Amino acid sequence: MKLFQNEFTLPAYKRGFHIITDKVLSKIPEINKVDNGFLQVFIKHTSASLTINENADSTVRDDFESHINKMVPENAPYYKHNYEGSDDMPAHIKASLMGASVQVPVTNGKLNMGIWQGIYLCEHRNYASGRNIVLTLWGN
């Protein structure tokens, strides 16, 4: 079994949903050495998240942002954690709903995803800095 792990920092993104598949792949060139395995992508933050979804039509990402903001609004009167602004607690809730990692099968040195799938960075803060990502690749 082969095991590789790389860590990198994404640049700051504006609030919203952003496809990062190509950036991820550029940071794990060892993927071409794995015939059958998995790539786990993990974000080391509590106010941003990762998911996999539509990679072709940008309106899907716009709709994600609109919908999750209705599900988890800012300035709810019952929020106690608001030290860093009105987007602080909603960002933590959104991150937990979406998740801190995704795992993708690797087949013949490539991500084995559907043709319309991409890895998203879900940025939930208005003014975020770069996000730290850990990539763990394992397989034969």
Beta strands, then each sheet from edge to edge (+ up, - down):
strand 1: 2-10
strand 2: 16-19
strand 3: 36-43
strand 4: 48-54
strand 5: 101-107
strand 6: 110-111
strand 7: 117-123
strand 8: 131-139
sheet 1: 1+ 8- 3+ 5- 6+
sheet 2: 2+ 7- 4+
end
